[in-house]
Amino acid sequence: MTSPTGTTASAAELRTLADEFWESFLAAHPGFATVMGDRRYDDRLDDLSPEGRAAWAAILQQTLGRANALDPAALSTPERVTRSVLIEEAEGQLGALRTGVDDWSLNPIDGPQTWIV
């Protein structure tokens, strides 16, 4: 049984995974980081190159694999929610990357030209 404070090895791994995902997300989306008040990435733009997309996809795949490997039974209810959100977010972002939407979407109101912060 998991303690309410989440002291199991699975809980610790989940915290580490969530923290790593957040830091990776901010690094991969520097404009978003700036909007959130994190000024560490103010000298960068999102890397929309094929290499940048592949690097982000690799992080998402790794996050997905690690989150799926965690046993939900070893987690508290809030931790299970966090695990589920990580899985859903990684799957959703991987799906969006796989569409190649940036290659074929033309939107003068919210296209890549507007993403430069």
QUIFENBEL-V635247 format. One record per pair of residues at least 24 apart in sequence whose C-alpha atoms are under 8 Angstrom apart, sorted by the first residue. I is the first residue (numbers start at 0). J is the second residue. D is the distance in whole Angstrom. If there is no record, write none. Layout:
{{I & J & D} {I & J & D}}
This chain:
{{0 & 73 & 7} {1 & 73 & 6} {1 & 74 & 6} {1 & 75 & 6} {2 & 75 & 7} {3 & 75 & 7} {5 & 74 & 7} {5 & 75 & 7} {5 & 78 & 8} {7 & 73 & 7} {7 & 74 & 8} {9 & 69 & 6} {9 & 70 & 7} {9 & 73 & 6} {9 & 74 & 7} {10 & 73 & 8} {10 & 74 & 6} {10 & 78 & 7} {13 & 66 & 7} {13 & 69 & 8} {13 & 78 & 8} {13 & 82 & 7} {16 & 62 & 7} {16 & 65 & 8} {16 & 66 & 8} {17 & 81 & 8} {17 & 85 & 7} {20 & 58 & 8} {20 & 62 & 7} {23 & 58 & 8} {27 & 55 & 7} {30 & 114 & 8} {30 & 115 & 7} {30 & 116 & 6} {44 & 115 & 7} {44 & 116 & 8} {52 & 96 & 7} {56 & 93 & 6} {56 & 96 & 7} {59 & 89 & 5} {59 & 90 & 8} {59 & 92 & 8} {59 & 93 & 7} {60 & 89 & 7} {60 & 93 & 8} {62 & 86 & 8} {62 & 89 & 7} {63 & 89 & 6} {63 & 90 & 7}}
